[in-house]
Amino acid sequence: MIINDKLKVRTVAGENIVIMQSSDGSDMTRVVALNESALLLYNRLSGRNFEIDEVIQVLIGEYEVDEAEARKDAVAWVDEMKKNGLIL
């Protein structure tokens, strides 16, 4: 997996967001907000290929969670990021 390098996080009014323009020329813009843990993962894993185990290790290293909880959260993060076009 790799984070889509065409998208950038911006901080607007204290919120971390990614703004995605429609690729088909229509006038549709989508905004995705990233919470603290989503932003941490986005920043740590950007610019390189990564696997789910690396996501898990970042979560374990940063938060007081066991591997099972970290795996559940990592899978949810990856699924949501893929659904929103942030992970290719």
Beta strands, then each sheet from edge to edge (+ up, - down):
strand 1: 9-12
strand 2: 15-21
strand 3: 29-34
sheet 1: 1+ 2- 3+
end
